[in-house]
Amino acid sequence: MTVTRSIREHLPAPLARTAGAVRRRLRGLRYSYAQLPAFPPVATTRVRMLVGPTNSAGQGHAWAQAAKTLPDVDAVSFSLHRKGQFQFQNDYGVPLAWFGQPRWQRAQQQHVLASYSHVMVESLRPILGSRGYPDAAADIATMLDQGINVSLLFHGSDIRLPSRHAKREQWSPFTPGDELTERLEKQARRHAELIDSLGLPVFVSTVDLLDDVPDAQWLPVAIDPAPWQQAARPLFSGEKPVIAHVPSNAKLKGTEEIDAVLTGLHQSGQIEYRRITGVAHDRMPSVIGDADIVVDQLRIGLYGVAAAEALAAGRIVVSYVGDAVRHRVRSLTGREVPIVEADPDTLGDVVTGLIADRDAAAERAAAGPGFVAELHDGRRSAQALTSWLIAKEIL
């Protein structure tokens, strides 16, 4: 028995727990200070873009890849790795525990300020290692002082104002007094104030967010359609129709209502219901491709990455998109969103109708891959970034 262990065993319980916590923290610091992540090499292109630090649903990396298709542009994605969360592909990243540690913070700041001409800050989260700050305002000031061109990107709950959404949407999940609603309301208001004060270019990943940031530009979510298409089996080729739902955010997606309807249909023998949890993203193409119908969400009024992936796989996607989003996509692109509309009141009838007329359902699904290829394979995302990344005088 070591001396330190002997002493620890004779300490009162609270002190022993404190000593253990300090010891674990010191171990973490020794590990963190012993090495730094391998920063990407500095590109020689005129435009050098960095996007981070959330990489939500892998979109930061996807947009970086899209930007690299533009002339004389290189792009890098950076993300914080949170323990217990699936990691999406990125160019470099660090565990959240490193964020704010002085040695890494200095290295990150030096790398960013010396390497990039353009930085897209996701969700107004600090990107230079300033963990003690509630938002990226201080980091943005530092980058602007160095002549870096900065833009802001919002994914959803980071800027969607719950009180506005509740007035607009019948099925909104936001209710006054609810803890999540109040927290998101406070965050959205603070971010809206920062948008106004900073005066920077703003992008949003889904068109519904244009209601919250009217002057923003839509930056379509981007995916690689190939894995989703390759893993997909023919529709309705199994013994029973398979319906999948991925409750990535159960409250916002309306998972309680989805579960109730689909579990009832499953128990009656009409379908096989699969509630997908704990599956790494690189395994999702085969999981989604083995379903016939994917029910995305019933509460928010949008479509995002998960719906685009299921559409790319040629699945029948059912979701609450809403008339406003459909109209806006039609106005911006000339395309109809090929998602079957449903809400908490109609989901059961919609699903049974799709099963009853499988030819019509398959025809709807057949429009999905083309829709994704035109709007969400990264090319339109690159076009959206052009006005920020490439000066008009050289176009």
C-alpha distance (Angstrom), angle and dihedral (degrees) to the residues before:
residue distance angle dihedral
M1 . . .
T2 3.79 . .
V3 3.79 121.4 .
T4 3.82 92.1 -117.5
R5 3.79 91.8 51.2
S6 3.79 90.7 49.2
I7 3.80 91.6 51.3
R8 3.79 91.1 46.5
E9 3.79 92.9 53.4
H10 3.81 90.5 55.4
L11 3.81 94.6 50.1
P12 3.82 120.8 100.9
A13 3.82 110.8 -96.1
P14 3.84 97.0 -104.6
L15 3.80 91.9 50.2
A16 3.79 91.6 46.2
R17 3.77 90.9 53.3
T18 3.81 90.7 48.8
A19 3.79 91.8 49.2
G20 3.80 90.1 50.4
A21 3.79 92.2 50.3
V22 3.81 91.7 49.6
R23 3.81 90.9 48.5
R24 3.80 92.2 51.5
R25 3.80 90.5 46.9
L26 3.79 91.8 51.6
R27 3.80 90.8 49.2
G28 3.80 88.5 53.3
L29 3.78 92.1 49.0
R30 3.82 92.5 49.2
Y31 3.78 89.9 51.2
S32 3.79 93.6 45.0
Y33 3.79 94.7 46.5
A34 3.79 92.9 46.5
Q35 3.80 93.1 68.7
L36 3.78 143.8 13.0
P37 3.80 129.0 -147.7
A38 3.76 117.3 -95.0
F39 3.77 103.7 -100.4
P40 3.81 114.6 -144.0
P41 3.81 116.0 -102.0
V42 3.78 115.5 -96.6
A43 3.80 111.4 -101.5
T44 3.79 123.1 -130.9
T45 3.81 95.6 -140.1
R46 3.79 120.6 116.3
V47 3.81 91.0 -118.3
R48 3.80 117.7 47.4
M49 3.79 113.0 179.9
L50 3.81 129.9 -166.2
V51 3.80 122.6 -169.7
G52 3.81 125.0 -172.1
P53 2.93 174.0 -4.7
T54 3.83 106.2 -157.6
N55 3.83 102.9 38.3
S56 3.81 86.9 -165.7
A57 3.83 110.5 -157.3
G58 3.80 87.1 -9.5
Q59 3.79 91.1 -69.5
G60 3.79 97.0 128.6
H61 3.78 89.2 60.8
A62 3.80 92.6 41.9
W63 3.81 91.7 53.6
A64 3.80 91.0 47.1
Q65 3.80 89.3 53.9
A66 3.79 90.0 48.3
A67 3.81 92.2 49.9
K68 3.80 90.6 53.6
T69 3.80 89.5 66.4
L70 3.81 89.8 66.9
P71 3.82 118.9 93.2
D72 3.81 116.2 -87.2
V73 3.82 92.1 -2.7
D74 3.79 129.3 126.6
A75 3.80 122.5 -179.0
V76 3.80 137.4 -168.0
S77 3.81 131.3 -165.9
F78 3.79 122.2 -144.8
S79 3.79 126.5 -172.7
L80 3.76 142.4 175.7
H81 3.79 113.1 -123.4
R82 3.78 111.8 -137.3
K83 3.78 118.1 -157.6
G84 3.78 113.5 -108.8
Q85 3.81 95.0 18.6
F86 3.78 125.8 108.7
Q87 3.78 111.5 -107.4
F88 3.78 122.2 -129.7
Q89 3.77 122.9 -152.8
N90 3.80 115.8 -79.3
D91 3.80 138.2 161.5
Y92 3.78 93.2 -119.2
G93 3.78 138.0 -13.8
V94 3.77 145.3 162.9
P95 3.81 136.2 -143.0
L96 3.78 112.9 -93.9
A97 3.82 88.5 -117.3
W98 3.81 89.5 68.1
F99 3.78 93.6 54.3
G100 3.78 109.5 107.2
Q101 3.79 96.8 14.7
P102 3.81 104.8 134.3
R103 3.81 99.3 -127.4
W104 3.80 94.3 49.0
Q105 3.79 92.1 39.8
R106 3.80 91.5 55.4
A107 3.81 91.4 47.4
Q108 3.81 92.8 48.0
Q109 3.79 92.6 48.1
Q110 3.79 92.5 48.6
H111 3.80 91.4 47.8
V112 3.80 95.4 48.6
L113 3.79 97.3 43.0
A114 3.81 93.1 47.1
S115 3.79 99.1 40.5
Y116 3.81 113.2 41.4
S117 3.78 136.3 62.3
H118 3.83 93.7 -172.2
V119 3.81 130.5 33.4
M120 3.80 124.7 -171.7
V121 3.81 109.7 -158.6
E122 3.79 113.3 -152.8
S123 3.81 119.7 -143.1
L124 3.82 91.5 -14.3
R125 3.80 89.4 -80.3
P126 3.83 118.6 153.3
I127 3.79 111.4 -95.2
L128 3.82 103.6 179.8
G129 3.79 96.7 62.5
S130 3.80 97.7 -90.5
R131 3.78 95.0 144.2
G132 3.78 95.0 163.0
Y133 3.81 92.7 64.9
P134 3.83 121.8 86.6
D135 3.81 92.7 -138.2
A136 3.79 143.7 5.5
A137 3.83 97.4 -91.3
A138 3.81 93.8 109.3
D139 3.80 92.7 45.7
I140 3.80 90.9 48.3
A141 3.82 91.0 51.9
T142 3.81 89.9 52.0
M143 3.80 92.6 49.7
L144 3.80 93.7 46.0
D145 3.81 90.0 51.0
Q146 3.81 87.3 56.9
G147 3.80 91.7 52.4
I148 3.79 96.2 -106.4
N149 3.80 116.5 152.2
V150 3.83 106.2 -125.7
S151 3.80 130.4 -165.5
L152 3.81 132.7 177.8
L153 3.80 127.6 -128.5
F154 3.80 127.2 -165.8
H155 3.79 126.8 -167.1
G156 3.81 105.0 -170.3
S157 3.79 127.0 -77.3
D158 3.80 88.9 40.4
I159 3.84 90.3 72.8
R160 3.83 107.4 8.4
L161 3.82 107.6 111.7
P162 3.83 107.5 -137.4
S163 3.82 95.2 -153.9
R164 3.81 91.1 53.6
H165 3.80 91.6 45.3
A166 3.81 92.0 50.5
K167 3.81 90.7 54.5
R168 3.79 92.3 47.3
E169 3.81 102.7 41.5
Q170 3.80 125.8 55.6
W171 3.80 92.1 -155.2
S172 3.81 97.5 42.7
P173 3.82 113.1 148.7
F174 3.81 91.5 -146.3
T175 3.80 119.0 103.4
P176 3.84 129.7 171.5
G177 3.79 113.2 -100.1
D178 3.80 94.0 22.4
E179 3.82 111.0 129.5
L180 3.79 95.5 -132.3
T181 3.80 92.0 45.0
E182 3.80 92.8 50.8
R183 3.81 93.1 46.8
L184 3.79 93.7 49.0
E185 3.82 91.5 44.3
K186 3.79 91.0 55.4
Q187 3.81 92.3 46.2
A188 3.81 94.6 47.6
R189 3.80 92.6 49.2
R190 3.80 91.9 49.3
H191 3.80 91.6 48.4
A192 3.82 91.9 47.6
E193 3.80 89.8 53.7
L194 3.81 90.3 50.7
I195 3.80 91.5 49.6
D196 3.80 89.3 55.2
S197 3.79 94.8 46.0
L198 3.82 96.8 43.7
G199 3.80 96.9 47.9
L200 3.82 93.1 -156.5
P201 3.82 129.3 146.6
V202 3.81 109.7 -83.5
F203 3.80 129.3 -155.1
V204 3.82 128.9 -171.8
S205 3.79 125.8 -161.8
T206 3.83 98.9 -143.2
V207 3.79 128.2 40.4
D208 3.82 95.3 -126.5
L209 3.81 88.2 69.8
L210 3.81 89.5 66.7
D211 3.82 84.8 80.4
D212 3.80 88.3 62.6
V213 3.81 97.0 39.1
P214 3.83 106.2 26.9
D215 3.81 93.7 177.5
A216 3.80 93.6 52.0
Q217 3.79 125.1 106.4
W218 3.79 121.9 -125.3
L219 3.81 111.7 -114.9
P220 3.82 103.0 -169.7
V221 3.78 117.8 -135.2
A222 3.79 110.5 -104.9
I223 3.79 130.6 -145.5
D224 3.78 138.5 167.2
P225 3.83 102.5 -112.7
A226 3.82 95.3 -164.1
P227 3.84 100.6 81.5
W228 3.80 91.1 47.0
Q229 3.78 93.3 50.5
Q230 3.78 94.8 44.0
A231 3.81 94.2 52.5
A232 3.82 96.4 47.2
R233 3.80 120.8 107.6
P234 3.83 122.1 -153.2
L235 3.80 113.6 -75.6
F236 3.80 118.6 -96.8
S237 3.80 92.2 5.3
G238 3.80 94.6 131.4
E239 3.78 131.7 81.2
K240 3.82 91.4 -98.0
P241 3.80 132.8 14.8
V242 3.81 108.5 -90.3
I243 3.80 116.5 -141.9
A244 3.80 120.2 -168.9
H245 3.79 132.9 -166.6
V246 3.81 126.7 -176.5
P247 3.84 109.5 -156.2
S248 3.81 96.8 -158.8
N249 3.81 88.7 154.4
A250 3.79 107.0 12.5
K251 3.81 97.9 -169.9
L252 3.78 95.7 48.2
K253 3.80 94.1 41.4
G254 3.80 96.0 48.7
T255 3.79 92.6 -120.3
E256 3.81 92.8 161.4
E257 3.81 91.3 62.0
I258 3.80 92.7 40.3
D259 3.80 91.2 51.5
A260 3.79 92.7 49.2
V261 3.81 94.4 52.2
L262 3.78 98.6 40.2
T263 3.80 94.9 42.1
G264 3.80 88.6 54.2
L265 3.81 91.5 51.5
H266 3.80 90.0 46.0
Q267 3.79 92.9 51.9
S268 3.80 90.9 48.8
G269 3.80 88.9 56.7
Q270 3.82 96.0 -116.7
I271 3.81 96.9 114.5
E272 3.78 144.4 5.2
Y273 3.80 108.7 -117.2
R274 3.80 119.5 -155.2
R275 3.79 119.3 -171.1
I276 3.80 102.8 -162.4
T277 3.81 117.6 -145.4
G278 3.79 135.7 150.6
V279 3.80 95.7 21.7
A280 3.81 118.4 138.2
H281 3.80 114.3 -123.6
D282 3.81 94.6 -115.2
R283 3.82 88.7 60.6
M284 3.79 95.2 48.3
P285 3.83 97.7 87.4
S286 3.81 91.1 65.1
V287 3.81 92.1 43.0
I288 3.81 94.0 50.2
G289 3.78 91.8 38.8
D290 3.80 89.7 58.7
A291 3.82 91.6 58.6
D292 3.79 127.7 81.0
I293 3.80 98.5 -156.8
V294 3.80 127.9 27.3
V295 3.79 118.2 -161.1
D296 3.80 107.0 -157.6
Q297 3.83 110.9 177.6
L298 3.81 141.9 -34.1
R299 3.80 105.1 -162.1
I300 3.80 117.7 51.8
G301 3.80 107.6 50.4
L302 3.81 105.2 -127.8
Y303 3.77 144.5 82.7
G304 3.79 124.6 -123.6
V305 3.79 143.6 160.2
A306 3.81 98.8 -41.4
A307 3.79 92.7 50.4
A308 3.81 91.7 46.7
E309 3.80 90.8 52.0
A310 3.81 92.3 50.7
L311 3.81 90.9 46.8
A312 3.81 89.8 51.1
A313 3.81 88.0 54.3
G314 3.79 89.9 55.4
R315 3.78 92.8 -114.8
I316 3.81 124.5 149.5
V317 3.79 102.5 -105.6
V318 3.80 119.4 -156.5
S319 3.78 119.8 -169.4
Y320 3.79 146.5 132.5
V321 3.80 101.1 -97.0
G322 3.79 98.2 154.3
D323 3.80 132.6 -143.7
A324 3.81 94.1 -92.6
V325 3.81 94.3 57.1
R326 3.80 92.6 43.5
H327 3.80 90.3 51.4
R328 3.80 92.9 47.3
V329 3.81 93.7 49.6
R330 3.80 89.1 48.0
S331 3.82 90.8 50.5
L332 3.82 93.9 47.1
T333 3.80 99.2 41.4
G334 3.79 111.1 11.8
R335 3.82 88.7 -122.8
E336 3.79 130.3 120.9
V337 3.81 115.5 -131.5
P338 3.85 103.3 -116.5
I339 3.81 94.5 -148.0
V340 3.81 119.7 120.9
E341 3.80 108.7 -120.3
A342 3.81 120.2 -124.6
D343 3.79 139.2 153.1
P344 3.82 134.6 -171.5
D345 3.81 91.2 -81.3
T346 3.81 97.5 47.0
L347 3.82 105.7 33.7
G348 3.80 95.4 99.0
D349 3.80 94.1 50.0
V350 3.81 92.1 44.1
V351 3.80 93.3 52.6
T352 3.80 95.2 45.4
G353 3.80 89.1 47.3
L354 3.80 91.5 53.5
I355 3.79 91.2 49.8
A356 3.80 91.9 48.2
D357 3.82 93.8 52.2
R358 3.77 103.6 35.8
D359 3.79 95.7 164.0
A360 3.81 91.7 58.5
A361 3.81 90.3 44.4
A362 3.81 91.8 51.3
E363 3.80 90.2 49.2
R364 3.80 89.5 55.5
A365 3.79 90.7 48.7
A366 3.81 91.6 50.6
A367 3.81 89.9 66.5
G368 3.81 91.9 59.9
P369 3.83 102.0 79.0
G370 3.80 92.9 49.7
F371 3.80 91.9 47.9
V372 3.80 91.0 52.6
A373 3.81 93.2 44.0
E374 3.79 90.8 55.2
L375 3.81 100.9 40.7
H376 3.80 109.6 18.0
D377 3.82 112.0 33.5
G378 3.82 91.3 92.2
R379 3.79 100.7 -96.2
R380 3.79 95.2 97.3
S381 3.81 89.2 43.7
A382 3.79 89.5 56.0
Q383 3.80 89.7 50.6
A384 3.81 90.2 52.1
L385 3.81 90.5 53.0
T386 3.80 93.8 49.7
S387 3.80 96.7 84.5
W388 3.81 90.2 55.5
L389 3.79 101.2 37.5
I390 3.78 102.2 38.2
A391 3.80 121.6 51.4
K392 3.79 113.7 -124.9
E393 3.78 92.7 -126.3
I394 3.81 92.5 66.3
L395 3.80 97.0 45.0
